[in-house]
């Protein structure tokens, strides 16, 4: 897992102790894909992070929380989890809770398996349910073009689709995953040194996402043919991405996609460079 330079903006303002907390989630004016914000406050991970902190510390921490989102909903980019991590970090500092990164991670796991990753957002190997994090150094600098379709992917539907593929194949999920890698050979380098390693991503959920959202396969193929690069999928979709050689190359690719495929919005994102915590 890698953190990329695409952020939601969280503004956390402490309120007087006798006030009630208030929360607002809106789209940032720079957001590439805006959809209805139609989920309840009680389901919002950023809000749940704040309420969990109050519950576990046994103290009221009234805040005004404004979340200006750039990360699309249903994009497979961990937008909600990164917001939850941001609230944990922000409230820990604003209210002098002095909780360690390990204590915040333990709380984060109760909100979502990838919240602990976003507490630092460094390049990492994630194991278990995604909550066992080990720092990892990428073999070279990386430049991404993130490709946002007009639709999202429902995570539960994609995992259900993967389970259906397992049942139909008669294989174990591990054996099926190995076959799904196919020519995409995993996180490997070409062996020629840290400065020139070739990275070949794979995503065992991609075929499941194609089944749950068939339009995603068509867009992947159309984009790949246009830019003459492999196009991959992040998380459970729907965001696709391509890896470019330089930031200039990434800008060129993004302009080509935005000028040719109306159903997709392409943005450039580099690797997040410094620890959050």
C-alpha positions as CSV (number, residue, x, y, z in Angstrom):
1,X,0.0,0.0,0.0
2,X,1.2,3.5,-0.8
3,X,0.0,6.9,0.2
4,X,-0.6,9.3,-2.6
5,X,-0.9,13.0,-2.8
6,X,-4.6,13.2,-3.0
7,X,-6.3,14.5,0.2
8,X,-9.5,15.4,1.8
9,X,-9.2,18.6,3.9
10,X,-10.3,18.3,7.5
11,X,-10.7,21.4,9.6
12,X,-11.2,20.6,13.3
13,X,-12.1,23.5,15.6
14,X,-12.4,22.9,19.4
15,X,-15.6,24.3,20.9
16,X,-16.5,25.4,24.5
17,X,-17.0,22.5,26.8
18,X,-20.8,23.0,27.1
19,X,-21.4,23.0,23.3
20,X,-22.5,20.1,21.2
21,X,-20.3,18.9,18.3
22,X,-21.3,19.6,14.8
23,X,-20.1,18.0,11.6
24,X,-20.2,18.9,7.9
25,X,-19.1,17.0,4.8
26,X,-19.0,18.8,1.5
27,X,-17.1,18.5,-1.8
28,X,-14.0,20.5,-2.2
29,X,-14.1,22.8,-5.2
30,X,-11.1,20.9,-6.7
31,X,-12.8,17.5,-6.4
32,X,-12.5,15.6,-9.7
33,X,-15.7,13.5,-9.2
34,X,-18.6,14.7,-7.1
35,X,-21.5,12.5,-6.1
36,X,-24.4,12.8,-3.6
37,X,-23.3,12.9,0.0
38,X,-26.2,10.8,1.1
39,X,-24.9,8.7,4.0
40,X,-26.0,9.4,7.6
41,X,-23.7,11.1,10.1
42,X,-23.6,7.9,12.3
43,X,-22.0,6.0,9.4
44,X,-19.4,8.6,8.6
45,X,-16.0,7.3,9.6
46,X,-14.6,10.7,10.6
47,X,-17.5,11.3,12.9
48,X,-17.3,7.7,14.3
49,X,-13.5,8.3,15.0
50,X,-14.4,11.4,17.1
51,X,-17.1,9.6,19.0
52,X,-14.9,6.6,19.7
53,X,-12.2,8.9,21.1
54,X,-14.7,10.5,23.5
55,X,-16.0,7.1,24.5
56,X,-12.5,5.6,25.2
57,X,-11.1,8.6,27.0
58,X,-14.2,9.2,29.0
59,X,-14.3,12.9,28.2
60,X,-16.3,15.2,26.1
61,X,-14.4,16.9,23.2
62,X,-16.8,19.2,21.5
63,X,-15.6,20.1,18.0
64,X,-16.7,21.6,14.7
65,X,-15.6,19.3,12.0
66,X,-15.6,20.4,8.4
67,X,-14.6,17.7,5.8
68,X,-13.9,19.0,2.3
69,X,-13.6,15.9,0.2
70,X,-11.4,15.5,-2.9
71,X,-11.3,11.7,-2.7
72,X,-14.3,10.2,-4.6
73,X,-16.8,7.9,-2.8
74,X,-16.6,4.2,-3.7
75,X,-13.2,4.8,-5.3
76,X,-11.1,2.1,-3.5
77,X,-8.8,4.8,-2.2
78,X,-9.6,4.7,1.5
79,X,-11.1,8.1,1.6
80,X,-13.2,7.4,4.7
81,X,-10.4,5.6,6.5
82,X,-8.0,8.4,5.8
83,X,-10.5,10.9,7.2
84,X,-10.9,8.8,10.4
85,X,-7.1,8.7,10.8
86,X,-7.0,12.4,10.4
87,X,-9.6,13.0,13.1
88,X,-7.7,10.6,15.5
89,X,-4.5,12.5,14.9
90,X,-6.0,16.0,15.1
91,X,-8.0,15.4,18.2
92,X,-5.1,13.7,19.9
93,X,-3.1,16.9,19.4
94,X,-5.8,19.5,20.0
95,X,-7.0,18.0,23.3
96,X,-3.5,16.9,24.5
97,X,-4.5,13.3,24.8
98,X,-0.9,12.1,24.5
99,X,-2.0,8.8,22.9
100,X,0.8,6.9,21.1
101,X,0.6,5.8,17.5
102,X,0.1,2.2,18.7
103,X,-2.9,3.3,20.9
104,X,-4.4,5.3,18.0
105,X,-3.9,2.3,15.7
106,X,-5.7,0.0,18.1
107,X,-8.7,2.4,18.0
108,X,-8.4,2.7,14.2
109,X,-8.7,-1.0,13.8
110,X,-12.2,-0.8,15.4
111,X,-13.2,1.7,12.7
112,X,-11.7,0.0,9.6
113,X,-8.9,-2.4,8.8
114,X,-6.9,0.2,6.8
115,X,-7.2,3.1,9.3
116,X,-3.9,2.2,10.9
117,X,-2.1,2.5,7.6
118,X,-3.4,6.1,7.2
119,X,-2.0,7.1,10.6
120,X,1.4,7.3,8.8
121,X,0.5,6.8,5.1
122,X,4.0,5.6,4.3
123,X,4.7,2.9,1.7
124,X,3.9,-0.3,3.6
125,X,3.3,-4.0,3.3
126,X,-0.1,-4.7,4.8
127,X,-0.9,-8.2,6.1
128,X,-3.8,-9.9,8.0
129,X,-6.9,-7.9,7.3
130,X,-4.8,-5.0,6.2
131,X,-4.2,-3.8,9.7
132,X,-0.7,-5.4,10.2
133,X,1.5,-2.7,8.8
134,X,5.3,-3.0,8.0
135,X,7.1,-0.1,6.4
136,X,8.5,-0.8,2.9
137,X,10.8,1.3,0.7
138,X,9.8,1.6,-3.0
139,X,12.5,0.7,-5.4
140,X,12.2,4.0,-7.2
141,X,10.2,7.3,-7.3
142,X,6.7,6.7,-8.7
143,X,4.2,8.9,-10.5
144,X,0.6,7.9,-10.9
145,X,-2.3,8.9,-13.1
146,X,-5.5,8.2,-11.1
147,X,-8.5,7.6,-13.3
148,X,-11.9,8.2,-11.8
149,X,-14.9,6.8,-13.6
150,X,-18.3,8.4,-13.1
151,X,-19.4,5.5,-10.9
152,X,-18.1,3.9,-7.8
153,X,-17.8,0.3,-6.8
154,X,-19.6,-1.1,-3.7
155,X,-17.0,-2.9,-1.7
156,X,-19.4,-5.6,-0.4
157,X,-20.6,-6.4,-3.9
158,X,-17.0,-6.8,-5.2
159,X,-16.1,-9.1,-2.4
160,X,-19.3,-11.1,-3.0
161,X,-18.4,-11.3,-6.6
162,X,-15.0,-12.7,-5.7
163,X,-16.6,-15.3,-3.5
164,X,-18.8,-16.3,-6.4
165,X,-15.7,-16.7,-8.6
166,X,-14.1,-18.9,-6.0
167,X,-17.3,-21.1,-5.8
168,X,-17.5,-21.4,-9.6
169,X,-13.8,-22.2,-10.0
170,X,-13.8,-25.0,-7.5
171,X,-10.5,-23.7,-6.2
172,X,-9.5,-22.2,-2.9
173,X,-9.4,-18.4,-2.7
174,X,-5.6,-18.7,-2.5
175,X,-5.3,-20.9,-5.6
176,X,-7.7,-18.7,-7.5
177,X,-5.8,-15.6,-6.5
178,X,-2.6,-17.1,-7.9
179,X,-4.3,-17.7,-11.2
180,X,-5.8,-14.3,-11.3
181,X,-2.3,-12.8,-11.1
182,X,-1.7,-14.3,-14.5
183,X,0.9,-12.2,-16.3
184,X,0.7,-9.5,-13.6
185,X,3.5,-10.9,-11.6
186,X,3.1,-9.2,-8.3
187,X,5.3,-6.6,-6.5
188,X,8.6,-7.3,-8.2
189,X,11.6,-5.5,-9.6
190,X,13.7,-6.2,-12.6
191,X,16.8,-6.9,-10.4
192,X,18.9,-4.1,-11.9
193,X,19.1,-2.0,-8.8
194,X,17.0,0.2,-6.5
195,X,17.0,3.1,-9.0
196,X,15.5,1.3,-11.9
197,X,13.2,-1.4,-10.5
198,X,10.2,-2.3,-12.6
199,X,7.0,-2.6,-10.5
200,X,4.2,-4.8,-11.7
201,X,1.1,-4.4,-9.6
202,X,-1.7,-7.0,-9.4
203,X,-5.1,-6.9,-7.8
204,X,-7.0,-10.1,-7.1
205,X,-10.2,-8.2,-6.9
206,X,-10.1,-6.8,-10.4
207,X,-12.0,-9.5,-12.2
208,X,-14.5,-9.5,-9.4
209,X,-15.0,-5.8,-9.8
210,X,-15.4,-6.2,-13.6
211,X,-18.2,-8.7,-12.9
212,X,-19.9,-6.4,-10.3
213,X,-19.4,-3.3,-12.6
214,X,-19.0,-4.5,-16.2
215,X,-18.4,-0.9,-17.5
216,X,-15.2,-0.8,-15.6
217,X,-13.6,-3.5,-17.8
218,X,-14.5,-1.5,-21.0
219,X,-13.0,1.7,-19.6
220,X,-9.9,-0.1,-18.5
221,X,-9.4,-1.5,-22.0
222,X,-10.2,1.8,-23.7
223,X,-7.8,3.7,-21.5
224,X,-5.0,1.2,-21.9
225,X,-5.3,1.2,-25.7
226,X,-5.2,5.0,-25.7
227,X,-2.2,5.5,-23.5
228,X,-0.3,2.4,-24.4
229,X,0.4,1.5,-20.8
230,X,-1.0,-1.2,-18.4
231,X,-4.0,0.1,-16.4
232,X,-4.5,-1.3,-13.0
233,X,-7.2,-1.0,-10.3
234,X,-6.8,0.2,-6.7
235,X,-8.6,-1.5,-3.8
236,X,-12.0,-2.8,-4.7
237,X,-12.4,-0.1,-7.4
238,X,-13.6,1.9,-9.1
239,X,-10.4,3.9,-9.4
240,X,-8.0,2.8,-12.2
241,X,-4.4,3.9,-12.4
242,X,-1.3,3.9,-14.6
243,X,2.3,4.2,-13.5
244,X,4.4,6.8,-15.4
245,X,8.1,7.4,-15.7
246,X,8.1,11.0,-14.7
247,X,5.7,13.7,-13.5
248,X,5.8,15.2,-17.0
249,X,4.9,11.9,-18.5
250,X,2.0,11.6,-16.0
251,X,0.7,15.1,-16.9
252,X,0.8,14.2,-20.6
253,X,-1.1,10.9,-20.0
254,X,-3.7,12.7,-17.8
255,X,-4.3,15.4,-20.5
256,X,-4.7,12.6,-23.2
257,X,-7.3,10.8,-21.2
258,X,-9.3,13.9,-20.2
259,X,-9.3,15.1,-23.8
260,X,-10.5,11.7,-25.2
261,X,-12.7,9.8,-22.7
262,X,-15.5,11.8,-21.3
263,X,-16.6,9.1,-18.7
264,X,-13.3,9.4,-16.9
265,X,-11.5,12.1,-15.0
266,X,-7.7,11.7,-14.8
267,X,-5.6,13.4,-12.1
268,X,-1.8,13.2,-11.4
269,X,-0.7,12.1,-7.9
270,X,2.8,11.5,-6.6
271,X,3.8,9.4,-3.6
272,X,3.1,10.9,-0.2
273,X,6.6,11.9,1.0
274,X,6.5,12.2,4.8
275,X,4.9,10.5,7.8
276,X,1.7,12.0,9.1
277,X,2.3,11.1,12.7
